[in-house]
Amino acid sequence: MAMEGIRCGWRCFSLAFRREVRKAFRQPEIHWITWCFPLILFGLIGSNFSEGTLLELPVAVVDNDHSPLSRELIRKLDAGPHAQLEVPVGGLAEAKQRMSSAQDYAMLYIPRDFEADTLGGRQPQVVLFYNALFYGAGLYATQDFPGLMAEMNGNARSYVTAMTGKTLPALPQVTLSYDSLFNASGSYIYYQQFSATIHLLQLFVVTCMIYVLARSKPLLYSSSFSMALLGKLAPYTLIYTTLLMGELGLLVWIFDARMVGNPFYMLAVGFCYVIAAQSIGMLLYTFTRSAITAYTLVGILVGAALTFSGTVMPELSMPLFAQIFANLEPLTHALYAMFGIFLRQVPGKPIIEVCALLMIYPLVAAILIRNRLTARLRMPETLQ
């Protein structure tokens, strides 16, 4: 009896698998959801981040001193890769207007008597403002400024000596050194594009599950509903896992990203993450009265996932309730694990733990929809 049950279940699984593959191949909508749209968006995001980082960002300069020292400061900052300096004809008023209208992303302000105060041993203040409303562009426009000011402070003694002809006594020097541990290049590929690729996959997986389940009434007549359901969903598990690995491979081969960890660990996490995302799509379909309502909730889900996954705001800076909500999202765990594999060598034990955690989602979904999915499939679609 047990063997007969296993054979019956396998027949239902394989039959549903083959039917779904043939049906999916003939439906243009499935092609758009499973690989056309994801690859188009991946290409658009890749074109935005093709330079790896933001370069030659427009920065206004207001030089009230017009001294050799201020001109040297302007020349060296303009020679850096991130900022392209421009001097507005209208002075400070025009510079402020240009920055507020996003014509410039930052403004360098050099005060009057800058060189005289430097030679006199006083502490002039050179200020670089940036438009925080354009956080990425504004912040990257200032990247060369801290290092430049540290260099000028280090050369201040020799400059004062040369200009005044007086030898200054030796003073102790304290240097500050800081750098990124895993992304020393500051490239967007290692964070924004990588996280966007994983994040958008969840959107397409959940949407695809709702679309497929809304057209799955024939499963009700299968001799083994559970195995037939698994067979119907299995092709999409394989398709989206392959898609994710292909996109991550493109990051390495085309965009020159470097994967440090074991790619097989990435495959394991990606496979479990796709299954977890499929279970969320099943829950949305089962507990809504229409596919339209389920599609609407996908937008809320994606927005919440983006906000609380650590992509927009670090998880450690969130209050306790937000951290709990973040850990309910499979995207959070998948991102942390994949970032670790992408950027450094990770042992197998943490990967097994993450995969086991992600597999809790389909188990919980199976318990919640066990008696409701069949009833939901029998319900007629409504507009509510």
Secondary structure in CASP SS format (residue, H / E / C, confidence):
PFRMAT SS
TARGET T0000
AUTHOR 0000-0000-0000
METHOD secondary structure of the structure
MODEL  1
M C 1.00
A H 1.00
M H 1.00
E H 1.00
G H 1.00
I H 1.00
R H 1.00
C H 1.00
G H 1.00
W H 1.00
R H 1.00
C H 1.00
F H 1.00
S H 1.00
L H 1.00
A H 1.00
F H 1.00
R H 1.00
R H 1.00
E H 1.00
V H 1.00
R H 1.00
K H 1.00
A H 1.00
F H 1.00
R H 1.00
Q C 1.00
P H 1.00
E H 1.00
I H 1.00
H H 1.00
W H 1.00
I H 1.00
T H 1.00
W H 1.00
C H 1.00
F H 1.00
P H 1.00
L H 1.00
I H 1.00
L H 1.00
F H 1.00
G H 1.00
L H 1.00
I H 1.00
G H 1.00
S H 1.00
N H 1.00
F C 1.00
S C 1.00
E C 1.00
G C 1.00
T C 1.00
L C 1.00
L C 1.00
E C 1.00
L E 1.00
P E 1.00
V E 1.00
A E 1.00
V E 1.00
V E 1.00
D E 1.00
N C 1.00
D C 1.00
H C 1.00
S C 1.00
P H 1.00
L H 1.00
S H 1.00
R H 1.00
E H 1.00
L H 1.00
I H 1.00
R H 1.00
K H 1.00
L H 1.00
D H 1.00
A H 1.00
G C 1.00
P C 1.00
H C 1.00
A E 1.00
Q E 1.00
L E 1.00
E E 1.00
V C 1.00
P C 1.00
V C 1.00
G C 1.00
G H 1.00
L H 1.00
A H 1.00
E H 1.00
A H 1.00
K H 1.00
Q H 1.00
R H 1.00
M H 1.00
S H 1.00
S C 1.00
A C 1.00
Q C 1.00
D C 1.00
Y C 1.00
A E 1.00
M E 1.00
L E 1.00
Y E 1.00
I E 1.00
P C 1.00
R C 1.00
D C 1.00
F H 1.00
E H 1.00
A H 1.00
D H 1.00
T H 1.00
L H 1.00
G C 1.00
G C 1.00
R C 1.00
Q C 1.00
P C 1.00
Q C 1.00
V C 1.00
V E 1.00
L E 1.00
F E 1.00
Y E 1.00
N C 1.00
A C 1.00
L C 1.00
F C 1.00
Y H 1.00
G H 1.00
A H 1.00
G H 1.00
L H 1.00
Y H 1.00
A C 1.00
T C 1.00
Q C 1.00
D C 1.00
F H 1.00
P H 1.00
G H 1.00
L H 1.00
M H 1.00
A H 1.00
E H 1.00
M H 1.00
N H 1.00
G H 1.00
N H 1.00
A H 1.00
R H 1.00
S H 1.00
Y H 1.00
V H 1.00
T H 1.00
A H 1.00
M H 1.00
T H 1.00
G C 1.00
K C 1.00
T C 1.00
L C 1.00
P C 1.00
A C 1.00
L C 1.00
P C 1.00
Q C 1.00
V C 1.00
T C 1.00
L C 1.00
S C 1.00
Y C 1.00
D C 1.00
S C 1.00
L C 1.00
F C 1.00
N C 1.00
A C 1.00
S C 1.00
G C 1.00
S C 1.00
Y H 1.00
I H 1.00
Y H 1.00
Y C 1.00
Q H 1.00
Q H 1.00
F H 1.00
S H 1.00
A H 1.00
T H 1.00
I H 1.00
H H 1.00
L H 1.00
L H 1.00
Q H 1.00
L H 1.00
F H 1.00
V H 1.00
V H 1.00
T H 1.00
C H 1.00
M H 1.00
I H 1.00
Y H 1.00
V H 1.00
L H 1.00
A C 1.00
R C 1.00
S C 1.00
K H 1.00
P H 1.00
L H 1.00
L H 1.00
Y H 1.00
S C 1.00
S C 1.00
S C 1.00
F H 1.00
S H 1.00
M H 1.00
A H 1.00
L H 1.00
L H 1.00
G H 1.00
K H 1.00
L H 1.00
A H 1.00
P H 1.00
Y H 1.00
T H 1.00
L H 1.00
I H 1.00
Y H 1.00
T H 1.00
T H 1.00
L H 1.00
L H 1.00
M H 1.00
G H 1.00
E H 1.00
L H 1.00
G H 1.00
L H 1.00
L H 1.00
V H 1.00
W H 1.00
I C 1.00
F C 1.00
D C 1.00
A C 1.00
R C 1.00
M C 1.00
V C 1.00
G C 1.00
N C 1.00
P H 1.00
F H 1.00
Y H 1.00
M H 1.00
L H 1.00
A H 1.00
V H 1.00
G H 1.00
F H 1.00
C H 1.00
Y H 1.00
V H 1.00
I H 1.00
A H 1.00
A H 1.00
Q H 1.00
S H 1.00
I H 1.00
G H 1.00
M H 1.00
L H 1.00
L H 1.00
Y H 1.00
T H 1.00
F C 1.00
T C 1.00
R C 1.00
S C 1.00
A H 1.00
I H 1.00
T H 1.00
A H 1.00
Y H 1.00
T H 1.00
L H 1.00
V H 1.00
G H 1.00
I H 1.00
L H 1.00
V H 1.00
G H 1.00
A H 1.00
A H 1.00
L H 1.00
T H 1.00
F H 1.00
S C 1.00
G C 1.00
T C 1.00
V C 1.00
M C 1.00
P C 1.00
E H 1.00
L H 1.00
S H 1.00
M C 1.00
P C 1.00
L H 1.00
F H 1.00
A H 1.00
Q H 1.00
I H 1.00
F H 1.00
A H 1.00
N H 1.00
L C 1.00
E C 1.00
P H 1.00
L H 1.00
T H 1.00
H H 1.00
A H 1.00
L H 1.00
Y H 1.00
A H 1.00
M H 1.00
F H 1.00
G H 1.00
I H 1.00
F H 1.00
L H 1.00
R C 1.00
Q C 1.00
V C 1.00
P C 1.00
G H 1.00
K H 1.00
P H 1.00
I H 1.00
I H 1.00
E H 1.00
V H 1.00
C H 1.00
A H 1.00
L H 1.00
L H 1.00
M C 1.00
I H 1.00
Y H 1.00
P H 1.00
L H 1.00
V H 1.00
A H 1.00
A H 1.00
I H 1.00
L H 1.00
I H 1.00
R C 1.00
N C 1.00
R C 1.00
L H 1.00
T H 1.00
A H 1.00
R H 1.00
L H 1.00
R H 1.00
M C 1.00
P C 1.00
E C 1.00
T C 1.00
L C 1.00
Q C 1.00
END
